[in-house]
Amino acid sequence: MELFRPKGVFSLPAVLALWCVAACSSAPDPRIATPRDTVETLLRAYHLWGATSPGDATRAWSGRAGDHPPSPDISAVALCFWDYDRDDSHRRAMGRFVTGMLAAGQQSLLFEVRSENAVVRSGRRPIFFRRTGQGWHIVLQESVPPEIREGLTGGRRPLGQRQKRLFR
């Protein structure tokens, strides 16, 4: 005896199997597939890719006298960072700091990739990356030294840290 099965209705195990195959086979975003791709995407977002000297990067960053530099592609910038928040001025400043380091040293970056983490050296300062299913992201909290983070906030702690201190 055969059970009645309407056309177009799949069994639950078949649907689950298809869903697992689709979820497991998702490829990383090609813009951040490797740490090098992430650096290129970030610098392109700020129109700094290909600057051959720190002077070129500074001129591209600041614009000519009286001109404004082109606006960055904020969605591409946010994609490149693990802990970026476009609504948090402190995080944006940290992102600009890391971008400036990468732009100034882009001709001599050293990449050290491990299984889930990577370190990119721009001069003496390391920039830390973390891999997710989506690709490689820069970790601001680890890449920006504490003394620089404090300087970017004018000596004030970011709101999250102040709240934690209040509720201890």
C-alpha positions as semicolon CSV with decimal commas, in nm:
position;residue;x (nm);y (nm);z (nm)
1;M;0,000;0,000;0,000
2;E;0,140;0,335;-0,103
3;L;0,083;0,647;0,105
4;F;-0,070;0,949;-0,059
5;R;0,186;1,225;-0,095
6;P;0,080;1,548;-0,267
7;K;0,311;1,674;-0,542
8;G;0,566;1,935;-0,433
9;V;0,579;1,821;-0,069
10;F;0,919;1,691;0,049
11;S;0,990;1,475;0,347
12;L;1,142;1,641;0,652
13;P;1,471;1,445;0,631
14;A;1,518;1,549;0,267
15;V;1,459;1,916;0,349
16;L;1,699;1,900;0,644
17;A;1,966;1,731;0,433
18;L;1,938;2,000;0,164
19;W;1,952;2,275;0,425
20;C;2,267;2,126;0,586
21;V;2,443;2,096;0,250
22;A;2,359;2,457;0,164
23;A;2,469;2,588;0,504
24;C;2,793;2,390;0,513
25;S;2,899;2,471;0,160
26;S;2,870;2,850;0,184
27;A;3,192;3,005;0,063
28;P;3,350;3,304;0,236
29;D;3,286;3,650;0,097
30;P;3,558;3,697;-0,169
31;R;3,626;4,050;-0,041
32;I;3,747;3,906;0,291
33;A;3,841;3,549;0,191
34;T;4,201;3,598;0,310
35;P;4,367;3,858;0,535
36;R;4,524;4,009;0,222
37;D;4,178;4,039;0,061
38;T;4,046;4,208;0,376
39;V;4,330;4,463;0,369
40;E;4,268;4,534;0,001
41;T;3,892;4,572;0,056
42;L;3,947;4,810;0,348
43;L;4,198;5,026;0,164
44;R;3,981;5,035;-0,150
45;A;3,685;5,141;0,065
46;Y;3,888;5,444;0,177
47;H;4,035;5,500;-0,174
48;L;4,387;5,424;-0,045
49;W;4,467;5,103;-0,231
50;G;4,788;5,134;-0,430
51;A;4,940;5,430;-0,246
52;T;5,315;5,377;-0,293
53;S;5,438;5,588;-0,002
54;P;5,308;5,722;0,329
55;G;5,291;6,065;0,160
56;D;5,060;5,926;-0,111
57;A;4,837;5,771;0,153
58;T;4,827;6,096;0,351
59;R;4,736;6,300;0,041
60;A;4,463;6,053;-0,059
61;W;4,333;6,049;0,298
62;S;4,323;6,424;0,353
63;G;4,239;6,546;0,003
64;R;4,396;6,848;-0,160
65;A;4,374;7,192;-0,007
66;G;4,008;7,289;0,005
67;D;3,894;6,951;-0,127
68;H;3,724;6,684;0,074
69;P;3,845;6,327;0,036
70;P;3,592;6,090;-0,121
71;S;3,357;5,928;0,125
72;P;3,449;5,572;0,220
73;D;3,226;5,277;0,140
74;I;3,099;5,228;0,497
75;S;2,942;4,887;0,433
76;A;3,277;4,757;0,300
77;V;3,456;4,912;0,598
78;A;3,217;4,745;0,844
79;L;3,261;4,410;0,667
80;C;3,638;4,421;0,726
81;F;3,619;4,452;1,105
82;W;3,518;4,198;1,370
83;D;3,412;4,457;1,628
84;Y;3,329;4,770;1,426
85;D;3,021;4,977;1,508
86;R;2,940;5,257;1,266
87;D;2,727;5,426;1,535
88;D;3,017;5,437;1,785
89;S;3,259;5,725;1,717
90;H;3,528;5,553;1,927
91;R;3,512;5,235;1,713
92;R;3,514;5,444;1,395
93;A;3,827;5,625;1,517
94;M;3,993;5,293;1,597
95;G;3,905;5,171;1,247
96;R;4,060;5,483;1,091
97;F;4,374;5,433;1,301
98;V;4,416;5,074;1,175
99;T;4,336;5,182;0,820
100;G;4,604;5,451;0,839
101;M;4,861;5,199;0,962
102;L;4,776;4,960;0,678
103;A;4,776;5,237;0,416
104;A;5,112;5,373;0,527
105;G;5,275;5,030;0,522
106;Q;5,086;4,853;0,245
107;Q;5,399;4,803;0,033
108;S;5,571;4,601;0,309
109;L;5,298;4,415;0,499
110;L;5,391;4,077;0,646
111;F;5,113;3,818;0,677
112;E;5,126;3,533;0,931
113;V;4,820;3,310;0,897
114;R;4,730;3,040;1,147
115;S;4,417;2,825;1,149
116;E;4,165;3,073;1,293
117;N;4,381;3,381;1,352
118;A;4,626;3,590;1,156
119;V;4,867;3,870;1,230
120;V;4,959;4,134;0,976
121;R;5,258;4,349;1,057
122;S;5,266;4,706;0,940
123;G;5,596;4,834;1,069
124;R;5,628;4,720;1,431
125;R;5,258;4,722;1,516
126;P;5,070;4,397;1,465
127;I;4,715;4,395;1,334
128;F;4,510;4,097;1,446
129;F;4,256;3,908;1,235
130;R;3,999;3,644;1,322
131;R;3,841;3,401;1,076
132;T;3,468;3,335;1,065
133;G;3,254;3,147;0,817
134;Q;3,220;3,473;0,628
135;G;3,596;3,538;0,599
136;W;3,878;3,723;0,779
137;H;3,804;4,027;0,996
138;I;4,034;4,276;1,169
139;V;3,991;4,278;1,547
140;L;4,007;4,642;1,658
141;Q;4,025;4,577;2,031
142;E;4,341;4,368;1,986
143;S;4,496;4,577;1,706
144;V;4,480;4,922;1,865
145;P;4,714;4,956;2,166
146;P;4,549;5,071;2,493
147;E;4,733;5,405;2,501
148;I;4,609;5,482;2,148
149;R;4,252;5,373;2,234
150;E;4,251;5,611;2,532
151;G;4,392;5,892;2,317
152;L;4,118;5,842;2,060
153;T;3,855;5,902;2,327
154;G;4,030;6,201;2,482
155;G;4,112;5,997;2,793
156;R;3,748;5,896;2,844
157;R;3,652;5,533;2,858
158;P;3,407;5,411;2,596
159;L;3,049;5,400;2,721
160;G;3,046;5,021;2,754
161;Q;3,342;5,023;2,995
162;R;3,191;5,305;3,202
163;Q;2,865;5,112;3,233
164;K;3,049;4,798;3,346
165;R;3,230;4,998;3,613
166;L;2,904;5,150;3,741
167;F;2,732;4,815;3,783
168;R;3,011;4,625;3,960
